[in-house]
């Protein structure tokens, strides 16, 4: 456990930096927009996919859901990004298990792409 009183006495700049970081994190968290709710993944498209968000150099990830929605992973969440590999893993699991998912967009909140998948 951190003793903030002793930390404050020995390293005041560290306490200030921590406080600023915590305040900025809490004020910039984005609620996001729910784009697909409790739907099954019916198709996955990976690689040189010609969709609305482009191919991202052959690293694109697109998912189609049972509500006929097809949506791309955000360009920062594709195969050439560790975050994208995680999203693809969740999508594959949901596809194989026929589990329901929620898909969220936190970048622009307009559902042109997604960056979060919740599996049920």
N, C-alpha and C positions, 0 to 999 in steps of 0.2 A: 504494500500500500504506500502511496506517495504521501509524504508529510509536506503539505504545501507551505506551512509556516516556516519550516527550516529551508525549504527550497526557495521561498521568497527572500529570505535573508541572505542566502548564499548566491543565488543566481536570479536577480530580479528581471533581467532581460529574457530569460527562459520562460518565466511565468507570464510575462507580457506577451511573448510570442505564442505561447500555448493558448492564452485567453483570446487573442486575435484570431488564431486558427479555429478555435472552437466556435467563436461567434460567426466567422465567415462561413464555416461549414453548415451551421444550423440555418443561416439566412439564405443560403444558395441551394439548399436541397430542392429538387424539382419534384412536384407531385406526379407529373407524367400524365399520359392519356391512355386509357384502356382502349385498345384497337380491336382485339378479338377476345371474346369472353366465353369461357367454358366450351371450347370447341376442340374437336379432334383434328390432329394433323393427318391429312389425306395424301399429301405428296411433299417431297423435299427435292429441291433443285439446287445443285452445287456445282460451282466452277464457272465456265463461260456461259452463264445464263443471260439471255437477252431479255431483261425485264426493265421495269420503269426506273430502277436505280442503276442500271448498267451492270457490267461484268466485273468491275473492280480488278481488272487484270487477271481474270480467271479465278478469283477468290470469292465470288459472290455466293451468298446463301439466301434462298427464297423458300418460303413455306406456303403451302395451300392448306386451307382448313375446310371442315365440312359445311361451313356456311358460305362456301364459294369465294372467300376472300383469299387473295394471294398477296403476300407482303414480303419485302426484302429485309434482311438484317441491315442495320446501320453500317455504313462503310467502315466505321471504326470497330465493328464487331463481326468481321468476316474471317475467312480461313487463314489469312495472313496475320491475324491478331489472336492472342491467347484468349481474349474474351469471346471471340467468335467461335473458337473451338469448343468452349464451354456451352455456348448457346446451341451449337449443332449437336452436342452430346445430349442435352436436355430434349431437343426436338426429336432426335432419333429414338430416345427412350420412350417419349410420348407416342411416337408413331408406332413402334413395335408393340407397346402395351395397350394401344388404343386409349390412352389416358387423355383426359381433358386438360386444356391449357388456357391460360390467359396470356395475352401478348400486349406489351406496353411500349409506348414511344415517349422517351424523355428528352429527345432532341428536336425541338420545334413543336412537339405535341400535335402534329397534324396527321399522324398515322401513315405517312408515306414510307416509313421504315420502322423497325422495332429494335429495341436494345435490352429487353427483359422478357423472359419466359417463365411463367409460374406453372408448375405441373400439379395435377390433382389426381 
